[in-house]
Each structure stands twice: as C-alpha cells, then as structure tokens.
C-alpha cells in the first residue's frame, strides 16, 4: 500500500493503526522501528511524518462528529434509512462521505435535514437547485458506512425493527421517497426494482397491521420508453414491481404512517366533490 493511499483508509483501520503506533512507542521503539513493525504486521507503510503526527496526539477520530460505535437505534435513524432505501443516495470521494437527497418537496427536505442533524451530530447543507429542487447533503463517515448501497438489510434490521416506532419511521421515510398516491382514487402504492426490499417492506407493514398486495411485476427489463426531454428512446435496465396498500388498510396507513409530504397526504382521501361527480356518471 502506498503512502499516498494511506489517508483514504477506512476510519476503523486508521484508529487501529493509531492505537498500535502508541502501543509500540510505549515499548520504546524508534520511529523507524514502528514503521517497520506496522508494515510487517499489517502490510501498510506509514511515513515518518504520519507517525510523528499521531504521537503528538492527533487522533484520527477528532474530525468526526459521529463514530461507528456511537450509532444507536432511533426514530430519526430509521427515517434516514427509509429515505436512503428509496430516493436518497450516498457519494464518496477523497475524505468526503456524503448522504444526500434531492426532492421538490421542501417539507421532505427539511425533515431529512432534521434527522441528519440529530443522528449525525452535524450541520447538513440544504440548497435550492434549478429553482425547483431541494438538495440536502451531510458529510458523515459513520452514516455513509451504514447507508451505502446496496443496503445490507440483515445488518440494518436491529435499527429498523428496534421497536414499533422505528418500524413506522422507516416506513414513513421509504414511502416519502418511493410512495405514490393516485390523484383520482387515493390508492397508495410503491414502485421499485428491488424485489427483496419490497418484500421486506411488506413484512414490516404486516407487523403494524397494515395489509399490502404484491409485489406485482409492472415493467419488464428491456422495455423501451420515450424521453420527452431529449427525444430519445431508452430501454429499462431492470424489472419494476408495484406494492399496493389494500383499501381496507388505507385509513390505518394514514393514521399510523402517513406522509411528511403535504401533497401526498392531501391525495389520500379525495374531496367529497369527486364522489358526487362519480355518482352522477354512474347514474
């Protein structure tokens, strides 16, 4: 491993090496011997300046607001995981480990930002892009490690299924990101290409006594679609599945889970005028 690549090592590795450097120094080893011993044991070459930097007490943990061992199950963390399982995303370059969301709904962006502040102990950045989209970004190595895709659902279960409140928060975050409500009838449904994730969401819904139908195959891989923006035809790179909330569970969904996004909540129950128009058409 080159010296240049050392600074991009995962935080857990740097902490381990930091502690090892201090242990070897207590044994009265010189800087040169510490470097040789680290290389022999771990196959990593430290520079002399790096060893000196650490021996002066420059702990690699000091620039992180949240360490991996400090992550605790909470409603806010569950909401973040739900959002990232949907439209949220992660990015990594250099020392930056970003958890982010781009949405046109300001209340969704503000709720995601609030949860990141609480869980990540940081100050997320929020800005308006192209005059219509809100972009929320937070830099957190610990959260990135937990949220990077593809999500490890087995690893995340202890945070999502900690109690009923965390299950509800995860589902709200996921439905905020991936959920749809039809304008005409108020049907609630999810559209996603991850069949395993949709089946897991269905199991969680059943735990809080909400019934769902599906997942049903909606669009097959390779299906062509036309893009109005550039006038080009593309082909689907994967299958798409739909998961519907059953009609007899719609009221419970609205009461227990609901949406952070106002426009989606308003669509859950169409206005009385809609039913009068429908009655006139039928009669």
N, C-alpha and C positions, 0 to 999 in steps of 0.2 A: 504494500500500500504506500503510495507516495505521500510526502509531507503535505503537499498541496491538498490532497483529498481528505486529510485528517479533520479539517474544520467542518466538513459536511457529514461526519459520523453521527449516528443517532444519539440523542441525549443520554440514553441509558448507557451506551458504550463509553461516552466521554466521562460520565460520572464514575463508572467503574475504573477507568484508567486514572482519573484524578485521585481516587482513594488509594489506588495501587502505588502511584508515584509518592504519595505522602507516607505510605507504609514502608516503602523501600528507603526513603530518606531517613526515617527513624532508625533504620538499621545501619545508618552512617555510610550509605553508598553514595558515591560521587554522581554528578550529573551524567557523566559518560556511561557509568555502570548501570544507572537507572534506565537509560535509553536502550542499552543492550539487553537488559533483563526484560523490558516491556516487549521488545522485538522478538526475543526468544519465546516468551510465553504466549503472546497474542498476535504475532506477525505484523505488528503495526510500528512504524518508525516515527518516533516523536523527535521534533527538533529541540535543540538545547534551549532556545528561547521559549518554546512551549512548556518545557519542564520548569524553567525559572518562573514563568508566568503563573503556573499552578502553585508552585511552592510559596509564592508571595500571598497566597490566599485567594486568588481569583477563581472562585468556584464557578464551574460551567452552568450551575443551576441559577445563578443570580439574576440572569436576564429573563427568566421565565416566570410569569405570574402564576401559572398552574403547572404542577408537576404530575406525571402519570399516577403516582401513588396517592395523590390528593383527590382524585376524581371520585365523587360519591353519587349514588343514585338520588335523583330528584326530579320533580316535575319539569323543571327548566331543561335539564339534560335530556330527558325523554322527548321533549318537544323538539330540541335541536336534532336529535337522532331521527325523528319522524320527518322533519323538513329535508335533511340530507338524504334520507332514503328516497325522497321524491325529487323535487327540482333543485335542491341545494347541491353544492359541489365543493370539491377540495382542489387546491393547487399547491404545488411545491416547486420552488426554485431557490437555489442558494440556501440561505438560512430561513427563508420565509416558508411558513406552513399555514396556508390560508384555508379558512372555512367561509363559504360565501353563498349568497342568494341574490338572484336578480328577479324582481317582480314589479308588476304595475300597480299593486295594491299597497298603499302606504301603511295601512294598519298591520298588514302581514310583515312588512319590512321592520316596523317598529317593534313588534312582538319578538321577532327573531333576534333583533339587536338587544332587546332587554334580556333575553335568556342567555345570550353570549356574554353579556356584561356580568351576570350573576355567576355563571358556571366557569367561564374562562378568566374571571378576575382581570379583565382587560377593557379597553375602550374601542369597540368596533367602529369602523368608519362607515358612514352612510352618505351616499351622494345620488343626485338625480342625473340620469344619463339619457341623452337624446330627447329630453323634455318630457319623457313619459315612463321611464323605468327607474326603479329604485334599486340601487346596488348596495348590499351590506357585506362588509368584509371584516374578519378578525384574524389576527395572527396568533396562533396557539399550537405549539408542537404537540402537547398532550391531547388536545381535542382532535387535531389532524390525525394522529395515530389511531384514534378511536373511530373516526368518521370516514376515513379514506375508503374509496370504493375499489373493488366490490365489498360491500359490507359483510362482516363476519357475524351473522345473526346469532350463532351459538355463543359467541363472546359477548354480544350485546344483551342477551336475554336477562342477565342479572340486573341490568339498569332499566330495561323496558318493563319487565314483569316484577319489579320490586314490590309494588302494591297496586291496588286498583287505580289510584290517582296517576301513577306513572304510565300505566297502560292507556288511560284516557288521554293523557298529554301526548304520548307518542302518536296515537291515532289522530288527534286533532292536528298535529304537525304534518302528518302524512296526508290527511285529507285537505288541509290548507294548500299543500303543494301539488297534489295529484288529483284531488277530488273535483268532480263536476256536478252541477245541478241543472237539469233541463229547465229552460225558461217556461215551457208550456205546462208541464205536469209536476215539476218539483222532484223528479226522480234523482236519486243520489247514486253516483257510480264513480268507479276508479278506472283509469286506463293506464296500463303499464306493461312493459315487455318482460318483467321479471316474474315468472310464474311462481317460484319459490317464495318470493316476498309477498305476493298476493295471497297465497295460501296461508302464510303466517299471519297476515293481517286479518284474514277470515277467522282464524283460531282466536285471535285476540278479541275480535268483535263478539264471538260467542261467549267468551269469559265474562263480558259485561252485558250479556243477554240481548245482543243485537244480531239479528239473522241477516245473512247475505246470500246471494245467489251467484254462482260462478266459482272460479274464473272461467269465462267463456272466450273461446278464440274469436277475435274480432277481425283482425287483418293478418293475412299470411305473409311470411317472409318473401321478398321478391315482388310484392305487389307494386305496380307503378303509381306514382302520384304527381300531379302537376303543381309547380310552384308559381303562384301569380306574380311574386316579386321580381323574378328574373326570367320568367317564361320558359324554364327548363323542366324536364321530366326526370324524376329520380325514382329509385326503387328502394322499398323498405329493407333495412338490413336485419330485421328480426320480426318474430311474431308479436302481435299486440293482443292483450287479453283485457276483458272487462269484468269487473266485480260490482254487482248491484246490491244496494241496501234494499231489503224487502219492504213492501208497502206497510206491512204491519209493524215494522220497526222504525219507521221514519220519524215518528214523534219522539220516541225514546232517543234516537240518534241526535235529534235537535236539542233535546233537554240535557243529555249526558255529555255528548262530544261537541256538537255544533261546529261552527267555523269562526275563526278570528276575522276572516274577510267578510265585510258587511254585505257586499253584493251577492255572495253565495248564500248567506243566511236569509236574505230577503226573497230568494228564489225558492226556498224550501217549501213555503206554503203560498201558492198563487193567490192573488186577490179574489174576493167574492165575485167581482165582475166577470172574471174568467169563467166561473162555473155557470153564471147566468147566460153568457154567450154560448157556452157548450150545450146548455139545456135547450135553448132556442133552436140550435142546429139540429139536435136530436128530434125535437117535436115538430 
